[in-house]
Amino acid sequence: MIEDTLRSSIEARIKSLLVSELNVNAKTIAASSLTTSLLGQGIGLDSVEILGLVVFLEQEFKISVPDSDLTVDLFKNIGTLADYVMKTISEGWNRSQSGV
């Protein structure tokens, strides 16, 4: 249940960042689902906007996204991006708890 709440919060924040920081039309985001593509015919982000989104995600969620993770699959849709952020946050928390 906590995971569902966290994931929903991450998804909502990603949508908010798309509107506020990348000027994606709010109606486009409202009409999108978690499976709507972030690229191409979906929300329509280009490569420069994707890099901007990465910067905003790193700042917002205090994570680091290595270049090796910057793949088309990561930006398939809001759901895959939210899963990645959640996994990255969890891994960071686990490392901090183990003292690594």
C-alpha positions as CSV (number, residue, x, y, z in Angstrom):
1,M,0.0,0.0,0.0
2,I,2.8,2.4,0.8
3,E,4.4,1.5,-2.5
4,D,1.2,2.3,-4.4
5,T,1.0,5.7,-2.6
6,L,4.6,6.5,-3.3
7,R,4.3,5.4,-7.0
8,S,1.1,7.6,-7.4
9,S,3.0,10.5,-5.9
10,I,5.9,10.0,-8.2
11,E,3.6,9.8,-11.2
12,A,1.8,12.9,-10.3
13,R,5.1,14.8,-9.7
14,I,6.4,13.7,-13.1
15,K,3.2,14.9,-14.8
16,S,3.5,18.2,-12.9
17,L,7.2,18.6,-14.0
18,L,6.2,18.0,-17.6
19,V,3.7,20.8,-17.4
20,S,5.6,23.3,-15.3
21,E,9.2,22.8,-16.4
22,L,8.8,21.5,-20.0
23,N,5.7,23.5,-20.9
24,V,3.8,20.4,-22.1
25,N,0.1,21.3,-22.6
26,A,-1.8,20.5,-19.4
27,K,-4.7,19.1,-21.5
28,T,-2.3,16.7,-23.1
29,I,-1.1,15.5,-19.7
30,A,-4.7,15.3,-18.4
31,A,-5.7,13.2,-21.4
32,S,-2.7,10.9,-21.1
33,S,-2.5,7.6,-19.2
34,L,0.5,6.0,-17.6
35,T,1.1,4.1,-20.8
36,T,1.0,7.1,-23.1
37,S,4.4,7.4,-24.8
38,L,6.6,10.3,-23.7
39,L,8.2,10.3,-27.2
40,G,6.9,10.7,-30.7
41,Q,3.1,10.5,-31.1
42,G,2.4,10.4,-27.4
43,I,3.4,13.5,-25.3
44,G,6.0,14.3,-28.0
45,L,9.2,15.1,-26.1
46,D,12.3,15.5,-28.1
47,S,15.9,14.6,-27.0
48,V,16.6,18.0,-25.5
49,E,13.4,17.9,-23.5
50,I,14.2,14.4,-22.3
51,L,17.6,15.6,-21.0
52,G,15.8,18.5,-19.3
53,L,13.4,16.1,-17.7
54,V,16.3,14.0,-16.4
55,V,17.8,17.1,-14.8
56,F,14.4,18.0,-13.2
57,L,14.0,14.4,-12.0
58,E,17.5,14.3,-10.4
59,Q,16.8,17.6,-8.6
60,E,13.2,16.8,-7.5
61,F,13.9,13.2,-6.3
62,K,17.5,13.6,-5.2
63,I,18.6,10.8,-7.5
64,S,21.4,10.4,-10.1
65,V,20.6,9.0,-13.5
66,P,23.7,7.6,-15.1
67,D,24.2,8.0,-18.9
68,S,24.0,4.2,-19.3
69,D,20.3,4.3,-18.1
70,L,19.3,6.9,-20.7
71,T,17.6,4.5,-23.1
72,V,14.4,4.7,-25.1
73,D,12.9,2.1,-22.8
74,L,13.3,4.3,-19.8
75,F,11.2,7.0,-21.4
76,K,8.7,4.6,-22.9
77,N,6.0,6.2,-20.8
78,I,5.2,7.9,-17.5
79,G,4.7,4.5,-15.8
80,T,8.2,3.2,-16.8
81,L,9.8,6.4,-15.7
82,A,7.9,6.3,-12.3
83,D,9.1,2.7,-11.8
84,Y,12.7,3.7,-12.5
85,V,12.5,6.7,-10.0
86,M,10.9,4.5,-7.4
87,K,13.6,1.8,-7.9
88,T,16.4,4.3,-7.7
89,I,15.0,5.9,-4.6
90,S,14.7,2.5,-3.0
91,E,18.2,1.5,-3.9
92,G,19.6,4.7,-2.4
93,W,17.6,4.2,0.8
94,N,18.8,0.6,1.0
95,R,22.5,1.7,0.5
96,S,22.1,4.4,3.2
97,Q,20.6,1.8,5.6
98,S,23.5,-0.6,5.1
99,G,26.1,2.1,5.6
100,V,27.5,1.7,2.1
